């Protein structure tokens, strides 16, 4: 089984996906459409040979194409999927403040195609505060079955309601009335508000139907929710329902040391006559808060309980509280090892996490984790891999051996990617893994390339193997190969000829990825940079991912005078809502102008 793509490789998968969208919508692909009048484009939109191109061209004309709004509205009902999403995007561009447009797009959120729904959400977000009337429907769409739509909703809600005053009450209402799936999706969105939303959630603690869900959201926020500690303690006194008490304790733990005021109350709960689950949560909370002799004494008593799981959690907590106490560590590790060997799968998972999050010496923990991989479930293996990653470069030999095991190789390559440059000792084994075959082999080869990219210039010995991957049968592998070569940088010069050939490909996806990689490899070749700057400038103007904008700006910043053609596109991004984008763009402009 291939491990789920990690956060970094996901970001750059999205980077290349956005690049593909930019290539797909490149104005140069339809120069004739761009020269037509609005009337001609409207006619083409109604019955022409390429209706989607006409919709796109109208959007680029912005307010000049105001007369085309009715035709674009009709196109939202067309059978052609591409036409529908391009019509939605262009409507938002042509009439961004018009409420009739907002209503049309709100209705289009029910489109049966996920890509169309995602672009409709994106269009509403681009309209901004004028689309606030769509917020109630967008909040419901947060439970969409397609992850791309859900991610788009989060970004759109931020743009539509920047101070969150309208959206948050809607999300709180989801807590009280929604189905669990809707509630969990709303929680993730709400938690992104950080300390700003804590007052809303404290208010929700007072409502019986929303208290549990408010605790979950506060736990997601973590230390920034410190102002909720007092109300959470009051909730503990008020609620007798075990599930609510458990989640309240876990939330106090996730707030961490800023919950110090709750330590004595939690110790009393751990010592008292409570349901088992409440005691587990209390021990967990104390491991996170980590304060006071009273807490340690309570955990010591709990570690001698007849309850195997309470022993395990308490041992975990004591290791975290006293990492320098060798006797305590030795005793606690014995409990954790016992947990890894438990017949109860849940206990084994907790034991693996205990190793991952505690400061157990590597000479003790690493062999234990390696042994645990042999017959554990995927969930337990994933948690055990976390423990190996915590060992840093010391874990690389064991992870390299895991690449040869078809069952475990996905987890091993994910861990090596997470280690980044520390995993340099695995480069030769990763190069061999690029020839892997079997079920899910293409996905595995892609992940191997992401791991090599994360290692960076130290992956230079694998350049030949990575270059061959540009000819892989799977397009995702080809794109990832370009990305890996670009991240290696100048040390990947032997791949230049193959990348230059790929840059002339009919595959727009591969063309953009190759150009990006070439610039990273030869950043001072002005002849190449002049061509690349034009390509990257267009990609920046079309980019719908902030990660992509940052990457392009960083690339342009090192291209010298040849990239001056990109200055207008960079200047346009100075108004971005994302401070990281603004910073990257500002840095690029300073270098290009200087």
Order of alpha helices (4+ residues) and beta strands (2+ residues): alpha-alpha-alpha-alpha-alpha-alpha-alpha-alpha-alpha-alpha-alpha-alpha-alpha-alpha-alpha-alpha-alpha-alpha-alpha-alpha-alpha-alpha-alpha-alpha-alpha-alpha-alpha-alpha-alpha-alpha-alpha-alpha-alpha-alpha-alpha-alpha
